[in-house]
């Protein structure tokens, strides 16, 4: 998430935060996504579809296996 949204790594590293207080790290990630307009109740795929509808992007359907 840090790379996708170009977030600063402070006051300490991600590994330290997740190892020392995982619940704090998850709460922080939840707040960040919520502030960016994600609705957690519909899940990841639901949010992707919602964003695609808002941006007017048509979903890409890949074909089956080919040789």
Beta strands, then each sheet from edge to edge (+ up, - down):
end
